Amino acid sequence: MIKTIFFDLDDTLLWDKKSIKHAFISTCQLAQEKYGVDPGLLEDAVRKEATKLYSSYATYPFTKMIGINPFEGLWGNFLDDSDDFRALKKIAPSYRKNAWIKGLLAIGIDDPVFGEKLAEQFPIERQRHPFVYEETFSVLEKLKSDYELLLLTNGSPDLQYTKLRITPEIAPYFDHIVISGAYGRGKPDPNIFEHALKLNSKSKDEVIMVGDNLMTDILGANRAGIKTIWINREDKQLDTVVPNYEINNLNDLFPILSELKEE
């Protein structure tokens, strides 16, 4: 019988993609006001340049293993206590600045001073837009009396706790919060799932994982022998990784959990 539910955070409970999108819109509108550019074109250019830059740094294998994406790099401070995070913290200011400067250059604007201004504005805008899915809180409220809840998220502890700080209603629902950057390995490494099992003293048969990412949440839980529920909000196609269940909205958890109670 399922006693504990592991939840992913980003794009499972928090709508991180929407938050990043709004931060880009708000920041790129400054360029529209100054230069009359299409904000969407600048956003696309900055996303492209940021992704290229991010993968060029010596920190890239670490960020990939922990699960920190290029757009988190555009606003995270990485005030975490390890050599890898200290290296990332050192790189972050120039990475942000260069991503915006190169993005402007890609659409024909050579203005490094303005690029630096945009780089400084983006983190402000991201913190102003902490979107949560409409059903997140009502679902957690219904679950909390019947299940132990554990948050299992990839990323920098400093950054993930910043997300939780600006959305303070989420953390109190969880008995444990496991962040890859603190543990030292990220999803899909099965070791982080096994660590989470030990924290709440449950066997793998008593746990189910809910997440949006097939290649981290679902693959990792599959490797650890934990049942999986893939929340597929964007109607993506299954590839080589197959979950036990697929849903489109967190409310769809309840029929699955009822079915599992009867097994």
Beta strands, then each sheet from edge to edge (+ up, - down):
strand 1: 4-7
strand 2: 148-153
strand 3: 176-179
strand 4: 207-211
strand 5: 227-231
strand 6: 245-247
sheet 1: 3+ 2+ 1+ 4+ 5+ 6+
end
